[in-house]
Amino acid sequence: MDLSSRSLHLKIFPHFLSSPRLVFGHVSFLFLQTPRDKNPKLIPRALKGWHEYEDAVKRKDVARALRFLRSLEADKNKDNSADKVNGFLSSGPTRAGISELGLFDGSQRDWEVLDACLNADDMRLVGSAYGFLKNRGFLPSFGKFSNIVLEGPRDVTPTVFKSSTGLEVSKFAPKKWGLSGTSRFALVAFLGGVSFLLSQGIDIRTNLAAILGLAFMDSIFLGGTCLAQISSYWPPYKRRILIHEAGHLLVAYLMGCPIRGVILDPIIAMQMGIQGQAGTQFWDEKMSNELAEGRLSGTTFDSWHDMMVRYCMVLFAGIAAEAFVYGEAEGGENDENLFRSICVLMQPPLSVAKMSNQARWSVLQSYNLLKWQRHAHRAAVKALESGSSLSVVIRRIEEAMSSAT
């Protein structure tokens, strides 16, 4: 083989440039086993598959999106088996063919299956999506701190609570609107404006009665959704909601509870049946199965299942996040109400004293976890603030966790 023919041969097989010995010693082998990655018929089929995956994510069809990713994983395993038989030459994975063209980055697109979880009716599919990505090595921090429920004493008195957090227990109690925090200044400003107008001889009693009537109807029939929608445009209030929901999201993720989605718009939250102005939807399989039966096993706080303790930690994580950032929590009233309703389902129901102790323990554990992983919480808040999807938020959490180690 002369120099010109050798150059021509290298142009035909550019991926063998680093092995001149292979070019001369196994010429017949190369021509007998042309890589199927270069089969042009596979490219349109692979493109169609990825377009179907995009459509599944867009339509929030997690079952179809997950089915496609699993099919790719199965093809990859077949290719690896073929590689062991045929040597280092690939038997033609469609993902590899597409990656060589630079049209898709498969490893980046796999994350997007989390965005398809939002409308999932079967939460087991959501759990399967997280399990698939964790097995692929994308979610190393998912469930990383699930064993925290086994550590430390379970009896947390108000004195112990204050010594651990530096804050009184009352600082973690949700506040009524207008009675504390920034809402108190808003209420004072509103009443001052009304008083000023009345002193100027401007009669606004009819308008004021109509506004109060609408607010009352909103609170009764819509759960305060309209007022929450208006309040969400106020930057300080909006940021507090982001911090609250990022707390739920991060603790759920680190405790291994699959997250279906984070809803920050009060109108959408109402349409999805979420109580409150926003919500983070997470899932625990064992907890869900027992709630479906209308009862929870365990008779005392010390014998509670780990799932119950984990669930309560996630439930109070929003309150803990607000207290950690602001030194006091304002939101979380619905979280407390849900906690009480769960305690009632215990057989037998918890006493008030045990209920309070369990609440303090859960808040304390969430508070400490958020304090240890404050960088990940800040990353989650920033991602939510920019309007990022769930998959991007989870990636930012993983990046923050890896950079801190």
Buried (B, 14 or more C-beta within 10 A) or exposed (E): EEEEEEEEBEEEBEEBEEEEEBBEEBEEEBEEBEBBBEEEEBBEEBBEBBEBBBEBBEEBBBBBBBEBBEEBBEBBEEBEEBBEEEEEBBBBBBBBBBBEEEEBEBEEBBBBBBBBBBEBEEBEBBBBBBBBBBEEEBBEBBBBBBEBBEEEEEEBEEEBBEEBBEBEBEBBBBBEBBEBBBBBEBEEEEEEEBEEBEEEEEEEEEEBEEEEEEEEEBBEEBBBBBBBBEBBEEEEBBBBBBBBBBBBBBBBBBBBBBBBBBBBBBBBBBEBEBEBBBBBBBBBEBBBEBBEEEEBBBEEBEEBBBBBBBBBBBBBBBBBBBBBBBEBBBBBBBBBEBBEEBBEBBEEEBEEEBBBBBBBBBBBBBBBBBEBBBBBBBBBBBBBBEEBBBBBBBBBBBBBBEEEE
